[in-house]
Amino acid sequence: MSYAIIGFGNIGRALAKAFARKGIEVSVATTRDPESFAADAAAIGPKVIAKTLAEAVKADIIFLAVRFEQHPDVAKALLTWQGKTIVDVTNAYGVSPEQLGGQPSSKVVGQAFSGARLVKGFNHLAAAVLAQDPAVQGGRRVVFLASDDDVAAAEVGALAERLGFAPIQLGRLSEGGLLVHAHGKSWGHLIFKDLVKFE
Ligand SMILES: NC(=O)c1ccc[n+]([C@@H]2O[C@H](COP(=O)([O-])OP(=O)(O)OC[C@H]3O[C@@H](n4cnc5c(N)ncnc54)[C@H](OP(=O)(O)O)[C@@H]3O)[C@@H](O)[C@H]2O)c1
């Protein structure tokens, strides 16, 4: 299984730190020449590899860590996303419900990445919190996952566990997933709730 993070801003770097902490290789890509941020990536960890977008999207599981408005540009990188799992980390705060066609933003993202299996997740915490070690006082920091695809949700849940988080499955995008969606001036009720799970 191979991993990539598209976007190397606040959230992309926070995710890269989580992979580096566990020594798991991950590609990172932006619109820029990878040489321009290769040193920044290597500073996070030796297995954080800067690549072009075209190279990075060869990964099996791809974290989408760009602004919501930028997702259609990333989606153009492949004609079909069949066989890929997209983890949608975007928050559509400031995007009107009309622009989203009344749907949760991840449904809109899923339509752009045609053929992909989509999981909403890792999006409810501020980047500075997500960047921290998820091992907290003997517990593990919670990440919420929502998907219309149970297999993909389980796959990303297993990855979240490997990264040291405690994943909580919320169910479908239009059901439990609404708790971690934003639109207009409204945040889902679980967004910014930094929770730690004790076994
Ligand atoms: N910041 C937070 O605390 C936070 C928390 C939860 C969720 N989120 C969500 O996470 C997403 C990213 O937020 P952020 O704060 O990390 O934003 P950011 O700091 O502005 O980073 C965005 C990244 O996306 C890259 N990018 C833009 N267009 C691209 C394209 N077409 N292809 C590849 N890369 C592209 C940018 O690289 P270049 O422009 O340099 O190419 C940049 O590295 C947003 O949807 C946000 O809602 C953010």
The ligand as a Tripos MOL2 file, in Angstrom:
@<TRIPOS>MOLECULE
LIG
   48    52     1     0     0
SMALL
NO_CHARGES

@<TRIPOS>ATOM
      1 N1         -5.4230   24.7190    8.4780 N.am      1 LIG1
      2 C1         -6.1680   23.9810    9.3030 C.2       1 LIG1
      3 O1         -6.0590   24.0830   10.5450 O.2       1 LIG1
      4 C2         -7.1410   22.9830    8.7340 C.ar      1 LIG1
      5 C3         -7.7780   22.0870    9.5920 C.ar      1 LIG1
      6 C4         -8.6250   21.1130    9.0560 C.ar      1 LIG1
      7 C5         -8.8500   21.0520    7.6920 C.ar      1 LIG1
      8 N2         -8.2430   21.9710    6.8780 N.ar      1 LIG1
      9 C6         -8.5090   21.8960    5.4420 C.3       1 LIG1
     10 O2         -7.3170   21.4020    4.8260 O.3       1 LIG1
     11 C7         -7.1780   21.9890    3.5320 C.3       1 LIG1
     12 C8         -5.7980   22.6340    3.4420 C.3       1 LIG1
     13 O3         -5.7160   23.6690    4.4080 O.3       1 LIG1
     14 P1         -4.3190   24.3360    4.7260 P.3       1 LIG1
     15 O4         -4.5390   25.2440    5.8650 O.co2     1 LIG1
     16 O5         -3.2740   23.2750    4.8060 O.co2     1 LIG1
     17 O6         -4.1020   25.2090    3.3800 O.3       1 LIG1
     18 P2         -2.7530   25.8400    2.8340 P.3       1 LIG1
     19 O7         -1.7850   26.0220    3.9540 O.co2     1 LIG1
     20 O8         -3.1600   27.0040    1.9910 O.co2     1 LIG1
     21 O9         -2.1440   24.6990    1.8930 O.3       1 LIG1
     22 C9         -2.7470   24.3500    0.6830 C.3       1 LIG1
     23 C10        -1.7480   23.5040   -0.1050 C.3       1 LIG1
     24 O10        -2.3840   23.0640   -1.2940 O.3       1 LIG1
     25 C11        -1.4660   23.1690   -2.3700 C.3       1 LIG1
     26 N3         -2.2050   23.2500   -3.6310 N.ar      1 LIG1
     27 C12        -3.0360   24.2280   -4.0590 C.ar      1 LIG1
     28 N4         -3.5680   23.9060   -5.2680 N.ar      1 LIG1
     29 C13        -3.0360   22.7090   -5.5830 C.ar      1 LIG1
     30 C14        -3.1870   21.8570   -6.7110 C.ar      1 LIG1
     31 N5         -3.9930   22.1690   -7.7370 N.pl3     1 LIG1
     32 N6         -2.4740   20.7020   -6.7410 N.ar      1 LIG1
     33 C15        -1.6590   20.3610   -5.7160 C.ar      1 LIG1
     34 N7         -1.4880   21.1350   -4.6100 N.ar      1 LIG1
     35 C16        -2.1730   22.2910   -4.5540 C.ar      1 LIG1
     36 C17        -0.6870   24.4240   -2.0270 C.3       1 LIG1
     37 O11         0.5470   24.4080   -2.6960 O.3       1 LIG1
     38 P3          1.0250   25.5160   -3.7680 P.3       1 LIG1
     39 O12        -0.0850   26.5370   -3.8910 O.co2     1 LIG1
     40 O13         2.2710   26.0310   -3.2010 O.co2     1 LIG1
     41 O14         1.2240   24.7280   -5.0040 O.co2     1 LIG1
     42 C18        -0.4990   24.2500   -0.5210 C.3       1 LIG1
     43 O15         0.6320   23.4400   -0.2480 O.3       1 LIG1
     44 C19        -8.3280   22.9970    3.3830 C.3       1 LIG1
     45 O16        -9.3550   22.4000    2.6380 O.3       1 LIG1
     46 C20        -8.7700   23.2510    4.8100 C.3       1 LIG1
     47 O17       -10.1410   23.5750    4.9010 O.3       1 LIG1
     48 C21        -7.3810   22.9170    7.3650 C.ar      1 LIG1
@<TRIPOS>BOND
     1     1     2 1
     2     2     3 2
     3     2     4 1
     4     4     5 ar
     5     4    48 ar
     6     5     6 ar
     7     6     7 ar
     8     7     8 ar
     9     8     9 1
    10     8    48 ar
    11     9    10 1
    12     9    46 1
    13    10    11 1
    14    11    12 1
    15    11    44 1
    16    12    13 1
    17    13    14 1
    18    14    15 2
    19    14    16 1
    20    14    17 1
    21    17    18 1
    22    18    19 2
    23    18    20 1
    24    18    21 1
    25    21    22 1
    26    22    23 1
    27    23    24 1
    28    23    42 1
    29    24    25 1
    30    25    26 1
    31    25    36 1
    32    26    27 ar
    33    26    35 ar
    34    27    28 ar
    35    28    29 ar
    36    29    30 ar
    37    29    35 ar
    38    30    31 1
    39    30    32 ar
    40    32    33 ar
    41    33    34 ar
    42    34    35 ar
    43    36    37 1
    44    36    42 1
    45    37    38 1
    46    38    39 2
    47    38    40 1
    48    38    41 1
    49    42    43 1
    50    44    45 1
    51    44    46 1
    52    46    47 1
@<TRIPOS>SUBSTRUCTURE
     1 LIG1         1 GROUP 0 **** ****
